[in-house]
Amino acid sequence: MSISIRCIPPTSCLPPVRSIRGATDEQIRNALCNLRQLYCPLRRLSVSLHSRKDAKAVISQVLQPTDSGYASQDDDEDDETSEVEDTNATLRADTFERDFAVRWLTALIARAEELSFDPDLVDEAAFILASFSDIEDEGPDQALTRDFCFPSLFHSSASTKIEVRLNDAPLSTTDHTDVGLQSWGASIILSDMMCASPGRFGLEKLDPGCTIVELGAGTGLVSLTLAKMLQQSYITDATLVATDYHPAVLQNLDRNIRTNFPSNDTAPVKAMMLDWSAPVLAPPLDKPASMVVAADVIYAPEHATWLRDCAGLLLGGDCHFWLIVTVRTVGKFEGIADTVETAFSAADCPKKNGKTLQILEKEVLEKRKGIGRGDETAYNLYKIGWRE
Ligand SMILES: C[S@@+](CC[C@H](N)C(=O)[O-])C[C@H]1O[C@@H](n2cnc3c(N)ncnc32)[C@H](O)[C@@H]1O
């Protein structure tokens, strides 16, 4: 399902500025929601911990659940979605409507002190306003460069910084399967946690020459973060394999690897095609992985079983699969997060040397302010490994 909400022209839906004091929070919230749908299409809805512009740092949680745009719609929905998207695109290009929206947002923010609206609404208005200058800055392809900076305690008593630069390419309006062109909240949270608590993830015990595999890597944030961490340690010869199945996603992933490791010969991260539904373990995936990671990869009923079996093929003994699952409680994603525990309690779980692949630990992580889309309510972090 992708964005398929028909937006209303700003001139028809925004409460007049002169009487804005009399508007309720609900009216302002609805007006902002419409503006966000119209002027901040899906590709701009996520924010990083350390985003490029100050204006974006003020984003609050999305005010109403926003569709995650995952690949799960049927043909009728496709037609309807593209018709609505065309209408929205025409409206978006209307400079009169845009100027009206800019003036309204500016007036709302300017009067924030005297109005007693929920402060989150003012943050939201600032975010939408900031996105107008992004559109102009970033050129026609509307790709977004995002800089991430995670404090790291890896092999150091003092905090160092892990910096990753990513290209979040625009999502195509016709291909609803290219969700990996965006960095999702779960990958930001997992990267941050690995930097902050490397011991918890066994990173300090990795062997030199080890292989780490990411499944459904998307833009590659987790793999690139791990690669930069390992480079700061004695493990300079690890192989990180960032895998995905979507050609456009793999191409963007390759670009992100080159951005972060400009010398291609020595880049410690390799992008590879791997489809969980039919995994082919070409080298270096034929070697048992010391660690498997995956972020926000459970969004269809079959994903948990595919990933379980795929991880079972890849994961070495005494090694762990770290899976962070985004919990979405609205729409067609409701209940999908629960499929993980169902998959791992089934009798056909992968087995190796008398052991079964099992969930060893689960932690429920709260949504963090400013990270992730509006329909993300929490994250389940699983430590999965072989157990007798
Ligand atoms: C929501 S994105 C998450 C991307 C990234 N891990 C993140 O958190 O930003 C899901 C990713 O899984 C990939 N994916 C979906 N189905 C897959 C499959 N059968 N095999 C491999 N990758 C798949 C998509 O191409 C996409 O990159």
Ligand as a Chemical Component Dictionary entry (heavy atoms), coordinates in Angstrom:
data_LIG
# 
_chem_comp.id                   LIG 
_chem_comp.type                 NON-POLYMER 
_chem_comp.pdbx_formal_charge   0 
_chem_comp.three_letter_code    LIG 
# 
loop_
_chem_comp_atom.comp_id 
_chem_comp_atom.atom_id 
_chem_comp_atom.alt_atom_id 
_chem_comp_atom.type_symbol 
_chem_comp_atom.charge 
_chem_comp_atom.model_Cartn_x 
_chem_comp_atom.model_Cartn_y 
_chem_comp_atom.model_Cartn_z 
_chem_comp_atom.pdbx_ordinal 
LIG C1  C1  C 0  11.574 -1.725  4.711  1  
LIG S1  S1  S 1  12.982 -2.076  3.826  2  
LIG C2  C2  C 0  14.201 -2.054  5.116  3  
LIG C3  C3  C 0  15.529 -1.673  4.569  4  
LIG C4  C4  C 0  16.593 -1.483  5.634  5  
LIG N1  N1  N 0  16.869 -2.708  6.326  6  
LIG C5  C5  C 0  16.184 -0.392  6.591  7  
LIG O1  O1  O 0  15.761 -0.732  7.721  8  
LIG O2  O2  O -1 16.294 0.782   6.245  9  
LIG C6  C6  C 0  12.854 -3.842  3.496  10 
LIG C7  C7  C 0  13.975 -4.352  2.626  11 
LIG O3  O3  O 0  13.817 -5.750  2.430  12 
LIG C8  C8  C 0  14.080 -6.055  1.062  13 
LIG N2  N2  N 0  13.370 -7.296  0.708  14 
LIG C9  C9  C 0  12.034 -7.508  0.660  15 
LIG N3  N3  N 0  11.772 -8.764  0.282  16 
LIG C10 C10 C 0  12.966 -9.380  0.117  17 
LIG C11 C11 C 0  13.347 -10.699 -0.257 18 
LIG N4  N4  N 0  12.434 -11.640 -0.550 19 
LIG N5  N5  N 0  14.663 -10.985 -0.319 20 
LIG C12 C12 C 0  15.588 -10.029 -0.035 21 
LIG N6  N6  N 0  15.298 -8.760  0.310  22 
LIG C13 C13 C 0  13.989 -8.441  0.382  23 
LIG C14 C14 C 0  13.565 -4.840  0.321  24 
LIG O4  O4  O 0  14.090 -4.724  -0.990 25 
LIG C15 C15 C 0  13.999 -3.717  1.248  26 
LIG O5  O5  O 0  15.290 -3.275  0.963  27 
# 
loop_
_chem_comp_bond.comp_id 
_chem_comp_bond.atom_id_1 
_chem_comp_bond.atom_id_2 
_chem_comp_bond.value_order 
_chem_comp_bond.pdbx_ordinal 
LIG C1  S1  SING 1  
LIG S1  C2  SING 2  
LIG S1  C6  SING 3  
LIG C2  C3  SING 4  
LIG C3  C4  SING 5  
LIG C4  N1  SING 6  
LIG C4  C5  SING 7  
LIG C5  O1  DOUB 8  
LIG C5  O2  SING 9  
LIG C6  C7  SING 10 
LIG C7  O3  SING 11 
LIG C7  C15 SING 12 
LIG O3  C8  SING 13 
LIG C8  N2  SING 14 
LIG C8  C14 SING 15 
LIG N2  C9  SING 16 
LIG N2  C13 SING 17 
LIG C9  N3  DOUB 18 
LIG N3  C10 SING 19 
LIG C10 C11 SING 20 
LIG C10 C13 DOUB 21 
LIG C11 N4  SING 22 
LIG C11 N5  DOUB 23 
LIG N5  C12 SING 24 
LIG C12 N6  DOUB 25 
LIG N6  C13 SING 26 
LIG C14 O4  SING 27 
LIG C14 C15 SING 28 
LIG C15 O5  SING 29 
# 
